[in-house]
Amino acid sequence: MTNPFDSDGADPARKAFLVLVNTIGQHSLWPAHLETPAGWPVALGPARRAECMDFISRRPSPHRLTTALPAAA
Amino acid sequence: MVSTSIQEGFAAQARRTPDAVAVSSDEVALTYRELDERANRLAHRLLRSGVGPQDPVAVLMERSPDTVVAILAALKAGAFYLPLHSAYPLERMQQIMDRASSPVLLTDRVMSGRGLPRTSRVIVPATDAATGSMPSSAPAPDPAAGPDSLAYVIHTSGSTGEPKGVAVTHRGVLGLVADSCWDGEGHRRVLSLAPYAFGVSTYELWVPLLRGGHIVLAPPGDLDVRTVRGLIARERVTALHVTAGLFRLFAQEAPESFATVREVLTGGDVIAPTAVRRVLDACPGVVVRAMYGSTEVSSFAAYAEITAPYEPTAAIPVGRPMDTIDARLLDERLRPVADGEVGELYIAGERLARGYHDRPELTAERFVADPYGAPGTRMYRTGDLMRRGPQGLLEFAGRAGDQVKIRGYRVEPGEVEHVLARQPGVVHAAVVAVRQEGDGAGEKRLVAYVVPAVPGLDLTRLKAEAAGLLPDYMVPTAFVELDALPLTANGKLDRAALPAVAPQRAAAPAPARDERQVLLCAMFSRALGIPAVGVDDSFFDLGGESLQAMRLVSRIESELGVETTVGDVLNHPTVAELDRHLRELELTAPKELTEARR
């Protein structure tokens, strides 16, 4: 079974990804061919996986936002 | 009683049971009040030296009550702890310290004697005069601190050639501690064996300390079956966690060791059903709890409880998720799979780590948007394939990625490949995990295949270079030189086409010279899973590691009646040398020796 978050290059439809972002600035890689979950608007894409990873690595890190995180469901 | 931080939970417990023992070693016992006061002093000292809210505080210490004080003090100062593994080579520690912007380092005399990474400030709490003069009252808590503050960052192997720091929150740890599986009297006296830089330390530290229990610390350094068995009996240990490899060793050598405990936890790798059976046959009153988890979900996430009578049929199941673990098995389009179908395990809920410290892109590919949770929440993709079997128990069905477990540690072969490929003279490197034979059957070891720029690479030197850069469990035990790496049609490494590895040894095995050497050769052979061992073959060249050394020590004790240590084996790695050493041991007064080794 292949994971939709890993690009294997074999299937052209699976090469495209999105970058999603939630209200507290956390990012998620997302396969472009799947519906996006609620609360996660698109910040970039569709784009190649490497472009998405590069985009995220250059965003300001949310890791100091210690007070604003909502309780996970 | 709902705490919003670990230190608050600890303080509440210290008020309830101030005079109960919180932690003890062979030499020292600290009550809850004493531990609280010591940690308060060190916390004030950390604040005085400029540690701020949510700064890292690195800890590199031997296993001792002082380590528990140091870790608790970091939290009381509003910081998070960054444990360094004493098995890390200095360069890896340096890499971690540099990435964390040179934090304060708490250490002790033994570790500083071995060499410390460079950083902004080093404090040895045991001998630090300034710490002693600080107030013993708790420092004022940081008003911004809450359950989503970081508690610790623990490093695991990463495929990019650098270790990944998993940033775990107070909420995650408190969620683990509050789980109903720890209710009752089973976890009153918990033996602590794991390195505190290993995710299992979350259980060993905080389950007892936040529930009024007692941490029994094993002595520092390498442990052997005899020491652990002695501790269990002498300290009336009620529960402990041992790695799957150590569990198997106990099952083979001394399964009755657990007869007096309530629970043995094991995990981190495939648990052998036959080993569980041997333990339960010898200790019918014990609960064996097979644990599944990862640092990314604040340690354990699921477990299977196994009790006598146990008849091994299939593999040990992963079991049922813990109370606040939201486990989902999803297919390639992230749809839930039907019961019995294989899917990848995704975990949501309060136990998720914040992510990989300062690596947002790695975080974003593993902690992904959750289509089934509240809007804007995440789930962690474990990379483990599972199915839901009878009674809803999760069963392991393979790995989706390349990650492997070596001696219970997660290793990304890609990280080892990166390190090897950076060494002079190496063009390509491939690292694969292979299963061992013999007594250790089922355990894995790493084999490196390297393509040199010029044929005739010095593989011994390459191994030594790797040992200087990687933790010992990540250093391949065998190195093979190839002209080229075999590739599949897609250009990926063709694992099946890699040659099998014969252990490296000097020419033909040198024959044993007397009966004891014959016995020792046979013990080496069984412990290492190698058909013929010569008296001059090195334990290390034959793929030996600490677990095999422990196995040898047990065998030597039971078959030759000589008490020896893991250190003896590692310092005398051939049959001939070990034989000579054992002879010397016997010539000295045996009683004196036992004393000297304590």
Interface residues (C-beta under 8 A of the other chain):
Chain A: M1 T2 N3 P4 F5 D6 G9 A10 V19 L20 N22 T23 I24 Q26 H27 S28 L29 W30 L34 E35 T36 P37 A38 G39 W40 M53 D54 I56 S57 R59 S61 P62 H63 R64 T66 T67 L69 P70 A71 A72 A73
Chain B: Q54 A144 A145 G146 D148 S149 L150 A167 R171 D326 D331 E332 R333 L334 V342 G343 E344 A348 G349 E350 L352 R354 G355 H357 D358 R359 P360 E361 T363 A364 E365 F367 V368 A369 D370 P371 G373 A374 P375 G376 T377 R378 R381 G383 L385 A400 G401 N490
